[in-house]
């Protein structure tokens, strides 16, 4: 589907069909599915945080099935090397010519949807190998630079419980993720339904709702959604208010925040607002769309200080206050 008018008119219905198909495998977590779809529609990467057993892997695999995309999963461990992700060169014999030549064997990063499971379990050297793939969407091996398949998205998971033996993602790597999605425990009714489904013999078969070409067209459509200067100014003011010792910073930010969000946060606020508007069929993005994605975009870009931790002030409470005080 390449007609932009037809695509934006049918996008809400196609999104609904996509969510219903994923719901055959994922019980509940409607908001999580919506937020992950937002990251896909915007063409960016998503950071998923939640305890084990909340179907993070199943969610991304199910999306790959419904979108007819290739899916791969990497379990990050302390002994994982960069070549285990990107690939490596091997010496191959040519029996006809009687010669040897180097041949590059592609790693699991050459896929459409990549699940980087427990990315904080691997050392910084291996974490850094993901930066080029996420930003430039290419891999360099020796003298050759190879593009990754399109579309390409990284969904990285973090386990918030066990911190011993982990390597916190550096800010440069964290900033590459457009959205930070928190996954919570299901409701008792939903958990009972989940147990009922997963302990039987039936396995749901997911149908194809969209293709990779459709997703690429949607990503171009999202970027074409118009936005006014007033909305852009609101997004810039909101991000600026997270930076301590600046003119627009409230007292609570100066007191509890060590580092605020950078310029990439302003870009992602507007891109996320455009994506949210396109998902519901709105002709343009407004300030309410910016507010709806603010927590997803900003929660992992604000670093609080020791005083905030001592007084029990978290990032989400600070953002809730900013959304009430920063005016259009």
C-alpha positions in Angstrom: 0.0 0.0 0.0 1.7 3.2 -1.2 -1.2 5.8 -1.4 -0.7 8.1 1.6 -4.3 9.2 1.8 -5.6 5.6 1.7 -2.9 4.5 4.2 -3.8 7.2 6.8 -7.5 6.5 6.4 -7.1 2.8 7.0 -4.2 2.9 9.6 -6.5 3.0 12.7 -8.4 -0.1 11.5 -5.2 -1.9 10.5 -3.7 -1.1 13.9 -6.8 -2.5 15.6 -6.5 -5.7 13.5 -2.9 -6.0 14.4 -3.6 -5.7 18.1 -6.4 -8.2 17.9 -4.1 -10.7 16.2 -1.3 -10.2 18.7 -3.9 -10.6 21.5 -4.3 -14.3 20.4 -0.9 -14.9 21.9 -0.5 -12.1 24.5 -3.1 -11.8 27.3 -3.7 -8.3 28.5 -0.8 -5.8 28.2 -2.8 -3.7 25.8 -1.0 -0.5 26.6 2.4 -2.2 26.2 1.4 -3.5 22.8 0.3 0.0 21.7 3.5 1.5 22.9 5.6 -1.1 21.1 3.6 -0.4 17.9 4.3 3.3 18.3 8.0 2.6 18.3 7.6 0.5 15.1 5.5 3.1 13.4 8.1 5.8 14.2 10.9 3.6 12.9 12.8 3.6 16.1 14.1 1.2 18.9 12.4 0.4 22.2 13.7 -0.4 25.7 11.5 -2.9 27.6 11.9 -3.2 31.4 10.1 -5.8 33.4 10.6 -8.9 35.6 11.0 -12.3 33.9 8.0 -14.1 32.7 6.0 -11.2 31.3 6.0 -12.4 27.7 8.5 -9.8 26.3 10.0 -12.3 23.9 6.6 -13.7 22.9 5.4 -10.2 22.2 8.1 -9.3 19.7 8.0 -12.8 18.1 4.2 -12.4 17.7 4.6 -9.0 16.1 7.2 -10.4 13.7 4.6 -13.1 12.7 1.8 -10.7 12.1 4.1 -8.3 10.2 5.7 -11.2 8.2 9.2 -10.1 9.3 12.3 -12.0 10.3 12.9 -12.3 14.1 16.0 -13.2 16.0 16.8 -13.1 19.7 20.2 -12.6 21.4 20.7 -13.6 25.1 23.2 -11.2 26.4 25.7 -12.8 28.8 29.0 -11.6 30.4 31.0 -13.7 27.9 29.2 -12.4 24.8 31.6 -10.8 22.3 30.9 -8.2 19.6 31.5 -10.7 16.8 28.8 -12.9 18.3 26.3 -10.1 17.5 27.6 -8.6 14.2 29.3 -11.6 12.7 32.8 -12.6 11.9 35.2 -13.3 9.0 36.3 -16.9 8.3 38.8 -18.4 6.0 37.1 -20.4 3.2 38.8 -22.8 0.8 38.0 -22.7 -2.9 38.6 -26.3 -4.1 38.3 -25.2 -7.8 40.9 -22.4 -7.7 42.9 -23.9 -4.9 42.9 -20.6 -3.0 41.7 -19.3 0.3 39.6 -16.2 0.9 38.0 -14.4 3.7 34.2 -14.7 3.9 32.0 -12.7 6.3 29.5 -14.8 8.2 26.5 -12.6 9.2 25.6 -12.5 12.9 22.1 -12.5 14.3 21.9 -8.7 14.0 21.1 -9.2 10.3 17.3 -9.4 10.8 14.2 -7.2 11.0 13.1 -7.4 14.6 16.0 -8.1 17.1 15.3 -8.9 20.7 18.4 -8.0 22.8 17.5 -9.9 25.9 18.9 -8.6 29.2 21.2 -6.2 27.5 22.5 -5.0 30.8 24.1 -8.4 31.4 26.9 -7.9 28.9 30.1 -5.8 29.2 30.3 -2.3 27.7 32.5 -3.5 24.8 29.7 -5.7 23.6 27.0 -3.1 24.3 28.9 -0.7 22.2 28.7 -3.1 19.2 25.0 -2.3 19.2 25.5 1.4 18.8 26.4 1.4 15.1 23.6 -1.1 14.2 21.0 1.1 16.0 22.1 4.5 14.8 23.5 3.9 11.3 21.7 0.5 10.7 24.8 -1.0 9.3 27.7 -3.2 10.3 31.4 -2.7 9.5 33.7 -5.7 9.3 37.2 -5.1 8.2 37.1 -2.7 5.2 33.5 -3.5 4.3 30.4 -1.8 5.6 27.1 -3.8 5.1 23.6 -2.3 5.5 21.1 -4.1 7.7 17.7 -5.3 6.4 14.9 -2.8 6.2 13.0 -2.4 8.5 15.4 -2.9 11.4 14.4 -2.5 15.0 16.0 -3.3 18.3 13.9 -4.3 21.3 16.2 -4.5 24.4 15.0 -5.9 27.7 16.3 -5.1 31.2 15.7 -7.1 34.4 15.1 -4.6 37.2 15.4 -7.1 40.0 18.9 -8.6 39.8 21.6 -5.9 39.6 24.5 -7.9 40.8 26.9 -8.7 37.9 25.2 -6.3 35.5 26.6 -3.5 33.4 24.3 -0.4 33.3 23.8 0.9 29.8 25.8 4.0 29.2 23.8 7.2 28.6 24.9 7.3 24.9 23.4 3.8 24.4 20.3 4.5 26.4 19.6 7.7 24.4 19.4 5.6 21.2 16.1 4.1 22.4 13.2 6.3 21.5 10.8 4.8 24.1 11.2 3.2 27.5 8.3 0.9 28.2 7.6 -0.5 31.6 5.9 -3.9 31.8 4.0 -4.7 35.0 2.4 -7.8 36.4 -0.9 -8.8 34.8 -4.2 -8.5 36.6 -5.4 -11.7 38.4 -8.1 -12.3 35.8 -5.6 -11.9 33.0 -3.1 -14.1 34.7 -5.7 -16.9 35.1 -6.5 -16.6 31.4 -2.8 -16.7 30.6 -2.3 -19.9 32.6 -5.4 -21.5 31.0 -4.1 -20.8 27.5 -0.4 -21.8 28.0 -0.9 -25.0 29.9 -3.1 -26.7 27.3 -2.4 -28.3 24.0 -3.6 -25.5 21.7 -1.1 -23.0 20.2 -2.5 -20.0 18.5 -1.6 -19.4 14.9 -1.2 -15.8 14.0 -2.1 -14.4 10.6 -0.3 -11.9 8.6 -1.9 -8.4 9.0 0.8 -6.2 7.4 4.1 -6.6 5.5 7.5 -5.1 5.9 6.7 -2.8 2.9 3.5 -1.6 4.7 5.5 -0.8 7.8 8.1 1.2 5.8 5.2 3.1 4.2 3.7 3.8 7.6 7.0 5.1 8.9 7.3 7.6 6.0 3.7 8.6 6.6 4.3 9.3 10.3 7.2 11.6 9.5 4.9 13.5 7.0 2.3 14.2 9.6 2.2 18.0 10.0 2.9 19.7 13.4 2.7 23.4 14.3 5.5 25.6 15.6 3.5 25.9 18.9 3.6 22.1 19.4 7.3 22.0 18.7 7.9 24.9 21.1 6.0 23.1 23.8 8.1 19.9 23.3 11.3 22.0 23.5 10.1 23.8 26.7 9.2 20.5 28.3 12.6 19.0 27.6 14.3 22.2 28.7 12.4 22.1 32.0 14.1 18.8 32.8 17.6 20.4 32.8 18.8 21.7 36.2 20.4 25.2 36.5 18.6 26.5 33.4 16.1 29.4 33.1 13.0 27.2 32.8 13.9 24.5 35.4 11.5 24.3 38.3 12.7 24.1 41.9 12.1 20.3 42.1 14.3 19.7 39.1 17.1 21.9 40.4 16.9 20.0 43.7 16.5 16.4 42.5 17.9 16.1 39.0 21.6 15.6 38.1 21.3 15.6 34.3 18.3 16.4 32.2 17.2 15.2 28.7 19.2 16.1 25.6 18.0 17.4 22.2 17.2 13.9 21.0 14.4 13.9 23.5 12.8 16.9 21.8 13.0 15.2 18.4 11.5 12.0 19.8 8.7 13.9 21.5 7.6 15.3 18.2 8.1 12.1 16.3 6.1 10.2 18.9 3.3 12.7 18.8 3.2 12.3 15.1 3.0 8.5 15.5 0.3 8.7 18.1 -1.8 11.0 15.9 -1.4 8.7 12.9 -2.4 5.7 14.9 -5.8 7.2 15.6 -6.3 8.9 12.2 -5.7 12.5 13.3 -4.7 14.9 10.5 -2.0 16.5 12.6 -0.2 16.2 15.9 -1.1 18.4 18.8 0.1 19.2 22.4 -2.0 16.4 23.8 -0.1 13.9 21.6 3.1 15.2 23.0 1.9 14.8 26.6 0.8 11.2 25.8 4.3 10.2 24.9 6.3 12.3 27.3 6.7 9.6 30.0 7.8 7.0 27.4 10.4 9.4 25.8 11.8 11.1 28.9 11.8 8.5 31.8 15.1 7.0 30.8 16.8 10.3 29.9 16.6 12.0 33.2 19.2 11.1 35.9 18.2 11.9 39.5 20.7 12.6 42.2 21.3 11.0 45.6 18.9 13.4 47.3 16.1 12.2 45.1 16.8 8.6 46.0 17.0 9.4 49.7 13.7 11.2 49.7 11.9 8.6 47.5 11.5 11.0 44.5 11.5 9.1 41.2 11.6 10.2 37.6 7.9 9.6 36.9 6.7 11.8 39.7 9.0 14.6 38.5 7.6 14.2 35.0 4.0 14.3 36.2 4.8 17.6 37.9 6.4 19.0 34.8 3.5 18.1 32.6 1.3 20.1 34.9 3.5 23.2 35.2 4.9 23.5 31.6 2.3 25.4 29.7 1.7 25.7 25.9 
